[in-house]
């Protein structure tokens, strides 16, 4: 998205220090065997997720639609592989991974496309693989909002609904929590972090 080409450095400055995202990333890294493969959907600038997982000796493939974000990611996380693509349109046979992460990237899709993408994620995961997910805690389907001064369209779920959607698409919810995170500049955001697992 052109929006995130424009906002790459500003977004990283305001959102890359989210302790809840860092904690879930660390938890996923610890659950995986050394050298495991992780697909990071909407990887942004590569910080903190791709960087942390690569430094934990995992193989990371990051996908993002914004070249501005990928430029930063390649500079900051040279040990990962980054792909310029719209992850919602990746092929079903894109690969097999031990884990998939999607922090605040699915919310850019409609709810119908979020659910289609969850089905794709289930296909990309190896049996027993993990999904780490970050979403904004509100109930909406493709509504226009202003994000960091620019207009975007977003979707969201309340925590019980997100849990149900994950279960409906074949995942077991390992943990899910709603937290409050305050970006460097801006009001607090209510966010949901979920760890789900594909049955083995």
C-alpha positions in Angstrom: 0.0 0.0 0.0 1.3 3.5 -0.9 0.2 4.6 2.6 2.8 2.4 4.2 5.5 3.4 1.7 5.0 6.9 3.0 4.8 5.9 6.7 7.6 3.3 6.9 10.0 5.1 9.2 7.3 6.9 11.2 5.4 3.6 11.7 8.5 1.9 13.0 9.3 4.7 15.3 5.8 4.6 16.9 4.9 0.9 16.9 8.1 -1.2 16.8 8.5 -1.1 20.6 5.2 -2.8 21.4 6.1 -5.1 24.4 3.1 -7.4 23.8 4.1 -8.1 20.2 7.7 -8.6 21.3 6.6 -11.1 24.0 4.4 -13.2 21.7 7.2 -13.2 19.1 9.7 -14.4 21.8 7.2 -17.1 22.9 6.8 -18.4 19.4 10.5 -18.4 18.9 11.0 -20.5 22.0 8.3 -23.0 21.0 10.0 -23.8 17.7 13.0 -26.0 17.2 16.2 -24.3 16.0 16.2 -23.5 12.3 12.4 -23.6 12.0 10.7 -21.7 9.2 8.4 -18.7 9.9 6.3 -16.7 7.5 5.7 -13.1 8.6 2.7 -11.7 6.8 2.7 -7.9 6.6 6.3 -7.9 7.9 6.7 -4.2 7.7 10.1 -2.9 8.5 11.2 -6.3 9.9 11.3 -4.9 13.5 10.6 -6.4 15.9 9.3 -9.7 14.6 11.5 -10.8 11.7 14.6 -9.4 13.5 13.9 -11.3 16.8 13.1 -14.6 15.1 16.1 -14.4 12.8 18.3 -13.7 15.8 16.8 -16.8 17.5 18.2 -18.9 14.6 14.9 -19.3 12.7 14.5 -18.9 9.0 12.1 -16.0 8.3 10.3 -15.2 5.1 8.7 -11.8 5.3 6.0 -10.6 2.9 4.8 -7.0 2.5 3.0 -5.0 -0.1 4.9 -1.7 0.7 8.4 -1.3 -0.9 9.2 1.4 1.6 8.7 -1.1 4.5 10.7 -3.8 2.7 13.6 -1.4 2.0 13.9 -0.9 5.8 13.4 -4.6 6.5 16.3 -5.7 4.1 18.6 -3.1 5.7 17.7 -4.1 9.3 17.3 -7.8 9.0 19.7 -9.0 6.3 19.4 -12.6 7.5 15.8 -12.9 6.5 14.2 -13.2 3.1 11.7 -10.6 2.0 9.1 -10.8 -0.7 7.2 -7.9 -2.3 3.6 -9.2 -2.6 0.1 -8.8 -1.4 -0.1 -11.7 1.1 -3.8 -12.0 0.6 -3.0 -13.2 -3.0 -0.2 -15.5 -2.3 -0.7 -19.0 -3.9 -1.9 -21.9 -1.8 1.4 -23.7 -2.5 3.6 -20.7 -1.4 5.3 -23.0 1.1 5.2 -24.9 4.3 6.1 -23.2 7.6 6.5 -24.1 11.3 4.8 -20.8 12.2 3.1 -17.8 10.7 2.9 -14.4 12.2 0.5 -11.6 11.3 0.8 -8.5 13.5 -1.8 -5.8 12.6 -1.7 -6.8 8.9 -4.9 -8.9 8.6 -6.9 -5.9 9.8 -6.3 -4.2 6.5 -8.6 -6.8 4.9 -12.3 -7.2 4.9 -13.6 -9.8 7.3 -14.4 -12.1 4.3 -10.8 -11.8 3.2 -9.4 -12.3 6.7 -11.3 -15.6 6.9 -10.0 -16.6 3.4 -6.5 -15.7 4.5 -6.9 -17.8 7.7 -7.7 -20.8 5.5 -4.6 -20.1 3.4 -2.5 -19.8 6.6 -3.8 -23.2 7.7 -2.6 -24.6 4.4 0.8 -23.0 4.7 1.4 -24.3 8.2 2.9 -27.7 9.0 0.8 -29.9 11.3 1.2 -28.6 14.8 2.4 -25.2 13.5 1.7 -21.9 15.3 -0.1 -18.7 14.3 0.8 -15.5 16.1 -1.8 -12.8 15.5 -2.1 -9.1 16.6 -5.4 -7.3 15.9 -7.1 -4.1 17.0 -9.9 -4.8 19.5 -13.1 -3.4 17.9 -15.9 -4.8 15.8 -15.9 -3.5 12.3 -15.7 -4.6 8.7 -13.9 -2.4 6.2 -14.6 0.9 7.8 -12.6 4.1 6.9 -10.4 5.5 9.6 -7.5 7.9 9.9 -4.2 6.2 10.8 -1.2 8.3 11.5 -2.7 11.1 9.6 -3.7 9.2 6.5 -7.0 7.4 5.5 -7.1 3.6 5.6 -9.8 1.0 5.6 -9.7 -1.5 8.5 -11.6 -4.4 10.0 -11.6 -5.8 13.5 -13.1 -8.2 16.0 -13.8 -8.3 19.7 -11.8 -10.9 21.6 -14.5 -13.6 21.9 -15.4 -13.2 18.2 -11.7 -13.4 17.1 -11.3 -16.6 19.2 -14.4 -18.1 17.5 -13.2 -17.2 14.0 -9.9 -18.9 14.7 -11.6 -22.0 16.0 -14.0 -22.0 13.0 -11.0 -22.1 10.6 -9.3 -25.1 12.2 -7.1 -23.6 14.9 -6.9 -24.3 18.5 -6.5 -21.1 20.5 -3.6 -21.5 22.9 -3.9 -18.1 24.4 -5.6 -14.8 23.7 -5.6 -11.5 25.6 -6.7 -7.9 25.2 -4.2 -5.3 26.1 -3.7 -1.5 26.0 -0.7 -0.2 24.0 0.2 3.5 23.6 2.2 4.3 20.5 5.0 6.8 20.9 2.7 9.5 19.6 -1.0 9.0 19.9 -3.8 7.7 22.1 -3.8 4.2 23.7 -5.0 1.4 21.4 -6.9 -1.6 22.6 -5.3 -4.6 21.0 -5.7 -8.4 20.9 -2.8 -10.8 20.8 -3.6 -14.5 20.0 -1.5 -17.6 19.8 -3.2 -20.4 17.9 -2.0 -23.8 16.8 -3.0 -26.1 13.9 -3.7 -29.6 15.2 -0.9 -32.0 14.7 
